[in-house]
């Protein structure tokens, strides 16, 4: 076990100023006084481990209370008993909303978009590239990239609605569609 670090004057000053308040805070939230004492000691040790870095903390009181709150959360989490689930427990089937099931149409429709639209959709919406990163990668201004991505999304939606025969219910939600599997060779086709 690591030896306890020597307290810096910053730690000692903050501790003397806030120890009683911290202890009261912990006592109010725990059933047993000894648990509050233990957590108070944990908070003090974390402050000690900061060393001279503790002096750079702008609001020592806020930092100490944040550490105390996290220690409380950890204590409460570890106090909750867990129960083993039986091995023969089967998972109930999860219903997939129609709009989520539309992903089956996506690969085929992507092949039917222009290369610029497909690239914008694949990079930003599928791979998660930020619009700023997309702009940099494509040599565009951020405004131009946002415009290109928005137009690509609009054309994708229109193409999915037409090609997959998407229908909407009275609330405007996707209610049904016709699945179109991707082409084996990835070639473009007209609807």
Phi and psi restraints in degrees (value plus and minus 20) as a CYANA .aco file:
   2 UNK   PHI     -87.9   -47.9
   2 UNK   PSI     120.8   160.8
   3 UNK   PHI     -87.4   -47.4
   3 UNK   PSI     131.4   171.4
   4 UNK   PHI     -88.2   -48.2
   4 UNK   PSI     108.4   148.4
   5 UNK   PHI     -86.1   -46.1
   5 UNK   PSI     135.5   175.5
   6 UNK   PHI     -94.6   -54.6
   6 UNK   PSI     110.8   150.8
   7 UNK   PHI     -87.6   -47.6
   7 UNK   PSI     118.0   158.0
   8 UNK   PHI    -105.0   -65.0
   8 UNK   PSI     138.6   178.6
   9 UNK   PHI     -77.4   -37.4
   9 UNK   PSI     -53.9   -13.9
  10 UNK   PHI     -83.2   -43.2
  10 UNK   PSI     -63.8   -23.8
  11 UNK   PHI     -85.0   -45.0
  11 UNK   PSI     -67.4   -27.4
  12 UNK   PHI     -80.9   -40.9
  12 UNK   PSI     -62.7   -22.7
  13 UNK   PHI     -84.3   -44.3
  13 UNK   PSI     -67.4   -27.4
  14 UNK   PHI     -84.2   -44.2
  14 UNK   PSI     -59.6   -19.6
  15 UNK   PHI     -84.8   -44.8
  15 UNK   PSI     -66.2   -26.2
  16 UNK   PHI     -83.3   -43.3
  16 UNK   PSI     -53.9   -13.9
  17 UNK   PHI     -93.5   -53.5
  17 UNK   PSI     -53.2   -13.2
  18 UNK   PHI    -139.1   -99.1
  18 UNK   PSI     -23.2    16.8
  19 UNK   PHI     -77.7   -37.7
  19 UNK   PSI     -68.5   -28.5
  20 UNK   PHI     -82.2   -42.2
  20 UNK   PSI     -62.7   -22.7
  21 UNK   PHI     -84.5   -44.5
  21 UNK   PSI     -62.5   -22.5
  22 UNK   PHI     -82.1   -42.1
  22 UNK   PSI     -64.1   -24.1
  23 UNK   PHI     -82.0   -42.0
  23 UNK   PSI     -63.5   -23.5
  24 UNK   PHI     -82.5   -42.5
  24 UNK   PSI     -61.6   -21.6
  25 UNK   PHI     -77.5   -37.5
  25 UNK   PSI     -67.2   -27.2
  26 UNK   PHI     -89.6   -49.6
  26 UNK   PSI     -60.0   -20.0
  27 UNK   PHI     -82.5   -42.5
  27 UNK   PSI     -56.6   -16.6
  28 UNK   PHI     -86.0   -46.0
  28 UNK   PSI     -45.4    -5.4
  29 UNK   PHI    -124.8   -84.8
  29 UNK   PSI     -23.4    16.6
  30 UNK   PHI    -143.1  -103.1
  30 UNK   PSI     126.8   166.8
  31 UNK   PHI     -92.1   -52.1
  31 UNK   PSI     -54.5   -14.5
  32 UNK   PHI    -132.6   -92.6
  32 UNK   PSI     113.3   153.3
  33 UNK   PHI     -80.0   -40.0
  33 UNK   PSI     -53.7   -13.7
  34 UNK   PHI     -87.5   -47.5
  34 UNK   PSI     -50.0   -10.0
  35 UNK   PHI     -86.7   -46.7
  35 UNK   PSI     -60.4   -20.4
  36 UNK   PHI     -82.7   -42.7
  36 UNK   PSI     -61.1   -21.1
  37 UNK   PHI     -82.9   -42.9
  37 UNK   PSI     -62.5   -22.5
  38 UNK   PHI     -82.1   -42.1
  38 UNK   PSI     -65.9   -25.9
  39 UNK   PHI     -86.9   -46.9
  39 UNK   PSI     -56.5   -16.5
  40 UNK   PHI     -80.6   -40.6
  40 UNK   PSI     -60.5   -20.5
  41 UNK   PHI     -85.9   -45.9
  41 UNK   PSI     -59.2   -19.2
  42 UNK   PHI     -80.9   -40.9
  42 UNK   PSI     -62.7   -22.7
  43 UNK   PHI     -82.7   -42.7
  43 UNK   PSI     -63.7   -23.7
  44 UNK   PHI     -81.6   -41.6
  44 UNK   PSI     -63.1   -23.1
  45 UNK   PHI     -83.9   -43.9
  45 UNK   PSI     -58.2   -18.2
  46 UNK   PHI     -85.6   -45.6
  46 UNK   PSI     -57.6   -17.6
  47 UNK   PHI     -84.9   -44.9
  47 UNK   PSI     -62.4   -22.4
  48 UNK   PHI     -80.4   -40.4
  48 UNK   PSI     -60.9   -20.9
  49 UNK   PHI     -85.1   -45.1
  49 UNK   PSI     -39.4     0.6
  50 UNK   PHI     -89.6   -49.6
  50 UNK   PSI     -43.6    -3.6
  51 UNK   PHI      38.4    78.4
  51 UNK   PSI    -157.3  -117.3
  52 UNK   PHI     -87.0   -47.0
  52 UNK   PSI     -41.1    -1.1
  53 UNK   PHI     -81.8   -41.8
  53 UNK   PSI     -44.0    -4.0
  54 UNK   PHI     -83.2   -43.2
  54 UNK   PSI     -51.5   -11.5
  55 UNK   PHI     -86.0   -46.0
  55 UNK   PSI     -42.9    -2.9
  56 UNK   PHI    -104.6   -64.6
  56 UNK   PSI     -28.2    11.8
  57 UNK   PHI     -92.1   -52.1
  57 UNK   PSI     105.1   145.1
  58 UNK   PHI     -86.5   -46.5
  58 UNK   PSI     -60.6   -20.6
  59 UNK   PHI    -148.6  -108.6
  59 UNK   PSI      72.8   112.8
  60 UNK   PHI     -82.2   -42.2
  60 UNK   PSI     -58.5   -18.5
  61 UNK   PHI     -81.3   -41.3
  61 UNK   PSI     -68.2   -28.2
  62 UNK   PHI     -80.6   -40.6
  62 UNK   PSI     -61.2   -21.2
  63 UNK   PHI     -83.4   -43.4
  63 UNK   PSI     -65.5   -25.5
  64 UNK   PHI     -82.6   -42.6
  64 UNK   PSI     -61.4   -21.4
  65 UNK   PHI     -89.6   -49.6
  65 UNK   PSI     -55.0   -15.0
  66 UNK   PHI     -84.5   -44.5
  66 UNK   PSI     -64.4   -24.4
  67 UNK   PHI     -82.3   -42.3
  67 UNK   PSI     -60.4   -20.4
  68 UNK   PHI     -84.1   -44.1
  68 UNK   PSI     -62.6   -22.6
  69 UNK   PHI     -81.5   -41.5
  69 UNK   PSI     -63.7   -23.7
  70 UNK   PHI     -84.4   -44.4
  70 UNK   PSI     -58.5   -18.5
  71 UNK   PHI     -84.5   -44.5
  71 UNK   PSI     -59.8   -19.8
  72 UNK   PHI     -82.4   -42.4
  72 UNK   PSI     -66.0   -26.0
  73 UNK   PHI     -79.6   -39.6
  73 UNK   PSI     -66.4   -26.4
  74 UNK   PHI     -80.2   -40.2
  74 UNK   PSI     -61.5   -21.5
  75 UNK   PHI     -83.8   -43.8
  75 UNK   PSI     -64.8   -24.8
  76 UNK   PHI     -85.7   -45.7
  76 UNK   PSI     -58.8   -18.8
  77 UNK   PHI     -84.0   -44.0
  77 UNK   PSI     -62.9   -22.9
  78 UNK   PHI     -93.4   -53.4
  78 UNK   PSI     -39.6     0.4
  79 UNK   PHI    -101.0   -61.0
  79 UNK   PSI     -37.7     2.3
  80 UNK   PHI     -95.2   -55.2
  80 UNK   PSI     103.2   143.2
  81 UNK   PHI     -90.7   -50.7
  81 UNK   PSI     127.9   167.9
  82 UNK   PHI    -132.3   -92.3
  82 UNK   PSI     133.9   173.9
  83 UNK   PHI    -142.1  -102.1
  83 UNK   PSI     113.0   153.0
  84 UNK   PHI     -91.6   -51.6
  84 UNK   PSI     116.0   156.0
  85 UNK   PHI    -107.2   -67.2
  85 UNK   PSI     125.2   165.2
  86 UNK   PHI     -86.0   -46.0
  86 UNK   PSI     130.1   170.1
  87 UNK   PHI     -86.4   -46.4
  87 UNK   PSI     -48.2    -8.2
  88 UNK   PHI    -108.2   -68.2
  88 UNK   PSI     -10.5    29.5
  89 UNK   PHI     -93.5   -53.5
  89 UNK   PSI     104.1   144.1
  90 UNK   PHI    -120.7   -80.7
  90 UNK   PSI     127.0   167.0
  91 UNK   PHI     -97.7   -57.7
  91 UNK   PSI     115.8   155.8
  92 UNK   PHI     -95.2   -55.2
  92 UNK   PSI     124.6   164.6
  93 UNK   PHI     -83.8   -43.8
  93 UNK   PSI     120.0   160.0
  94 UNK   PHI    -115.4   -75.4
  94 UNK   PSI     108.1   148.1
  95 UNK   PHI     -97.6   -57.6
  95 UNK   PSI     112.4   152.4
  96 UNK   PHI    -121.0   -81.0
  96 UNK   PSI     107.0   147.0
  97 UNK   PHI     -87.2   -47.2
  97 UNK   PSI     130.9   170.9
  98 UNK   PHI     -75.6   -35.6
  98 UNK   PSI     -60.9   -20.9
  99 UNK   PHI     -82.8   -42.8
  99 UNK   PSI     -55.2   -15.2
 100 UNK   PHI     -92.1   -52.1
 100 UNK   PSI     -52.1   -12.1
 101 UNK   PHI     -90.7   -50.7
 101 UNK   PSI     -36.1     3.9
 102 UNK   PHI     -81.6   -41.6
 102 UNK   PSI     -35.5     4.5
 103 UNK   PHI     -79.3   -39.3
 103 UNK   PSI     -40.9    -0.9
 104 UNK   PHI     -85.1   -45.1
 104 UNK   PSI     -48.5    -8.5
 105 UNK   PHI    -103.8   -63.8
 105 UNK   PSI     -41.4    -1.4
 106 UNK   PHI     -77.8   -37.8
 106 UNK   PSI     -69.3   -29.3
 107 UNK   PHI     -77.0   -37.0
 107 UNK   PSI     -62.7   -22.7
 108 UNK   PHI     -86.9   -46.9
 108 UNK   PSI     -65.1   -25.1
 109 UNK   PHI     -86.7   -46.7
 109 UNK   PSI     -55.5   -15.5
 110 UNK   PHI     -79.0   -39.0
 110 UNK   PSI     -57.0   -17.0
 111 UNK   PHI     -88.8   -48.8
 111 UNK   PSI     -37.6     2.4
 112 UNK   PHI    -112.9   -72.9
 112 UNK   PSI     -25.0    15.0
 113 UNK   PHI    -107.2   -67.2
 113 UNK   PSI     143.2   183.2
 114 UNK   PHI     -85.7   -45.7
 114 UNK   PSI     139.9   179.9
 115 UNK   PHI     -81.3   -41.3
 115 UNK   PSI     -59.0   -19.0
 116 UNK   PHI     -84.2   -44.2
 116 UNK   PSI     -63.4   -23.4
 117 UNK   PHI     -86.3   -46.3
 117 UNK   PSI     -64.9   -24.9
 118 UNK   PHI     -80.5   -40.5
 118 UNK   PSI     -62.3   -22.3
 119 UNK   PHI     -83.9   -43.9
 119 UNK   PSI     -63.4   -23.4
 120 UNK   PHI     -82.0   -42.0
 120 UNK   PSI     -65.2   -25.2
 121 UNK   PHI     -85.8   -45.8
 121 UNK   PSI     -67.5   -27.5
 122 UNK   PHI     -83.8   -43.8
 122 UNK   PSI     -64.6   -24.6
 123 UNK   PHI     -91.4   -51.4
 123 UNK   PSI     -66.4   -26.4
 124 UNK   PHI    -106.6   -66.6
 124 UNK   PSI     -63.7   -23.7
 125 UNK   PHI    -112.9   -72.9
 125 UNK   PSI     -47.9    -7.9
 126 UNK   PHI    -118.2   -78.2
 126 UNK   PSI     -66.5   -26.5
 127 UNK   PHI    -108.0   -68.0
 127 UNK   PSI     -33.6     6.4
 128 UNK   PHI      63.3   103.3
 128 UNK   PSI      -0.8    39.2
 129 UNK   PHI     -86.7   -46.7
 129 UNK   PSI     116.8   156.8
 130 UNK   PHI     -90.3   -50.3
 130 UNK   PSI     139.1   179.1
 131 UNK   PHI     -84.1   -44.1
 131 UNK   PSI     -55.4   -15.4
 132 UNK   PHI     -85.1   -45.1
 132 UNK   PSI     -63.7   -23.7
 133 UNK   PHI     -84.6   -44.6
 133 UNK   PSI     -57.9   -17.9
 134 UNK   PHI     -82.4   -42.4
 134 UNK   PSI     -64.4   -24.4
 135 UNK   PHI     -79.5   -39.5
 135 UNK   PSI     -66.7   -26.7
 136 UNK   PHI     -81.5   -41.5
 136 UNK   PSI     -65.8   -25.8
 137 UNK   PHI     -82.9   -42.9
 137 UNK   PSI     -56.6   -16.6
 138 UNK   PHI    -112.5   -72.5
 138 UNK   PSI     -23.4    16.6
 139 UNK   PHI      52.1    92.1
 139 UNK   PSI      15.4    55.4
 140 UNK   PHI    -134.8   -94.8
 140 UNK   PSI     142.0   182.0
 141 UNK   PHI     -94.5   -54.5
 141 UNK   PSI     142.1   182.1
 142 UNK   PHI     -81.5   -41.5
 142 UNK   PSI     -61.2   -21.2
 143 UNK   PHI     -81.9   -41.9
 143 UNK   PSI     -62.6   -22.6
 144 UNK   PHI     -86.2   -46.2
 144 UNK   PSI     -59.7   -19.7
 145 UNK   PHI     -84.8   -44.8
 145 UNK   PSI     -64.1   -24.1
 146 UNK   PHI     -80.2   -40.2
 146 UNK   PSI     -62.4   -22.4
 147 UNK   PHI     -83.1   -43.1
 147 UNK   PSI     -64.4   -24.4
 148 UNK   PHI     -83.4   -43.4
 148 UNK   PSI     -62.7   -22.7
 149 UNK   PHI     -85.4   -45.4
 149 UNK   PSI     -62.6   -22.6
 150 UNK   PHI     -83.4   -43.4
 150 UNK   PSI     -63.6   -23.6
 151 UNK   PHI     -84.7   -44.7
 151 UNK   PSI     -59.3   -19.3
 152 UNK   PHI     -83.5   -43.5
 152 UNK   PSI     -61.8   -21.8
 153 UNK   PHI     -83.6   -43.6
 153 UNK   PSI     -60.6   -20.6
 154 UNK   PHI     -83.8   -43.8
 154 UNK   PSI     -64.2   -24.2
 155 UNK   PHI     -88.3   -48.3
 155 UNK   PSI     -55.3   -15.3
 156 UNK   PHI     -82.6   -42.6
 156 UNK   PSI     -66.0   -26.0
 157 UNK   PHI     -81.2   -41.2
 157 UNK   PSI     -65.8   -25.8
 158 UNK   PHI     -81.8   -41.8
 158 UNK   PSI     -62.3   -22.3
 159 UNK   PHI     -88.0   -48.0
 159 UNK   PSI     -60.4   -20.4
 160 UNK   PHI     -85.6   -45.6
 160 UNK   PSI     -61.0   -21.0
 161 UNK   PHI     -81.7   -41.7
 161 UNK   PSI     -63.3   -23.3
 162 UNK   PHI     -95.3   -55.3
 162 UNK   PSI     -73.3   -33.3
 163 UNK   PHI     -90.2   -50.2
 163 UNK   PSI     -54.3   -14.3
 164 UNK   PHI    -119.4   -79.4
 164 UNK   PSI     -13.5    26.5
 165 UNK   PHI      31.6    71.6
 165 UNK   PSI      31.0    71.0
 166 UNK   PHI     -91.4   -51.4
 166 UNK   PSI     114.8   154.8
 167 UNK   PHI    -142.4  -102.4
 167 UNK   PSI     128.9   168.9
 168 UNK   PHI    -135.4   -95.4
 168 UNK   PSI     128.2   168.2
 169 UNK   PHI    -104.3   -64.3
 169 UNK   PSI    -195.9  -155.9
 170 UNK   PHI     -81.0   -41.0
 170 UNK   PSI     -48.8    -8.8
 171 UNK   PHI    -103.9   -63.9
 171 UNK   PSI     -22.8    17.2
 172 UNK   PHI      66.8   106.8
 172 UNK   PSI     -11.0    29.0
 173 UNK   PHI    -110.6   -70.6
 173 UNK   PSI     131.4   171.4
 174 UNK   PHI     -83.4   -43.4
 174 UNK   PSI     106.0   146.0
 175 UNK   PHI    -129.2   -89.2
 175 UNK   PSI     -50.2   -10.2
 176 UNK   PHI    -184.6  -144.6
 176 UNK   PSI     145.8   185.8
 177 UNK   PHI    -182.1  -142.1
 177 UNK   PSI     151.6   191.6
 178 UNK   PHI    -132.2   -92.2
 178 UNK   PSI      99.8   139.8
 179 UNK   PHI     -88.3   -48.3
 179 UNK   PSI     120.7   160.7
 180 UNK   PHI    -149.0  -109.0
 180 UNK   PSI      83.9   123.9
 181 UNK   PHI     -85.2   -45.2
 181 UNK   PSI     134.5   174.5
 182 UNK   PHI     -85.7   -45.7
 182 UNK   PSI     131.8   171.8
 183 UNK   PHI     -90.8   -50.8
 183 UNK   PSI     126.2   166.2
 184 UNK   PHI     -80.7   -40.7
 184 UNK   PSI     -58.7   -18.7
 185 UNK   PHI    -120.1   -80.1
 185 UNK   PSI     -21.3    18.7
 186 UNK   PHI      56.5    96.5
 186 UNK   PSI      -7.9    32.1
 187 UNK   PHI     -94.3   -54.3
 187 UNK   PSI     137.1   177.1
 188 UNK   PHI    -100.5   -60.5
 188 UNK   PSI     124.7   164.7
 189 UNK   PHI    -157.8  -117.8
 189 UNK   PSI     140.7   180.7
 190 UNK   PHI    -111.5   -71.5
 190 UNK   PSI     113.4   153.4
